[in-house]
Amino acid sequence: MLSMELSPKTKPIGLIGHPVEHSLSPKLQNHIYTTMEMDYVYLAFDVQENMLQKTVEGMRSLHFTGFNVTIPYKEKVIPLLDEIDPQAALIGAVNTVQRKDGKLIGYNTDGLGFMHSLHVRGISCKGKRILVVGAGGAARAIGIYIAMEEPECIYIQNRTFNKALALSNCINMSYPSVITIPIINIPKPIDMIINTTSLGMWPKIEDNPLKGYSFHPDQVVCDIVYNPRMTKLLEYAQLAGCTIVGGIDMLVAQAIKAIEIWTGKIVPMEISNL
Ligand code: ATR
C-alpha cells in the first residue's frame, strides 16, 4: 500500500497492458517514489486493444509524466507515438513512454536494464563470447544492447531456428563488427550465457533451457526469469561456481532507467526490497 501523501500536485505515471494484474511494477515503482520522497504515483491500467489509441491520447491529455507499456502492446504502441528513440526503433518495441513538451517519446529500457544489472556487478560484454538462448522480444532488446559493447561474438540458440536467424541478421546489419551466429549446438568456449526465454518460470520451475549443459566456473550466467529468483538454470550454474545474475535485477534496473527518463533522477539499485 502507498504510504505517501497524494495531492493535486502528485504527478501520475501509468502502466498499460493486458493483463496487468500480476505486474510487480506498481509495487516497485511506488516503493521507489515513497523511499526517494518523489511526488509521483504509479497506476496500472488493463487496456483492451480497441481502446489502446484512446488510452494513449488520454495519457497525453491528462498530463501523465509518462507510462510503461507491457505485453501485448510493446509493438502496437509505436505508431501512436510522436518520436521513437533509435535503439527502441531498432528493437522494434517500446516499454517506456515519456511525455515531453506535449510529445510522446518511446524508449525501450529492457535492454538498458539488463546492461545495468551487469554493470553494477562490474561485468562487461566487451570481447566476450556470448550465448543468447531465445529469439523473442526480450532477446532482441538484450541482443542489441550487448552488441553495442563489442563482444567477440554472439551465438543465438532458439527452439524456432528461423527466429534465431532473423535476430542474428538484424544484429549483424547494425553491428557488422560483432560476429553473430544462429546455432543449434552450443560451441565452446562460452564466457556468458543469457536465458531470455520463459523456461523455468513459475509454475514450471523444473524447466531448464540448458538441461545437461556443463558449466565452467569462469562463466557468467544470466536469467531474465525472476519468479522464482533462483531458477534451475541459475541453481546449476551457481553449483558449478559461475557468477549468476537473476531476472529481478533486470526488472529493477529497467524500472530505474524508466524513472531516469521520466524524472531525471538517478535511483540507486539498492533501493529495491522486492
Ligand atoms: P518475450 O517478449 O518475453 O521475449 P516472446 O517474444 O514470445 O516473448 O519470446 C519467447 C521466447 O522464448 C522465444 O524465443 C520462444 O521460442 P520460439 O521462438 O521457438 O517460440 C522461447 N520459448 C518459449 N517457450 C519455450 C519452450 N517451451 N521451449 C523453448 N523455447 C521457448
Residues whose N, C-alpha, C, O or C-beta is under 5 A from the ligand:
A	BS01	ATR	G134 A135 G136 G137 A138 A139 N158 R159 T160 K163 T196 T197 S198
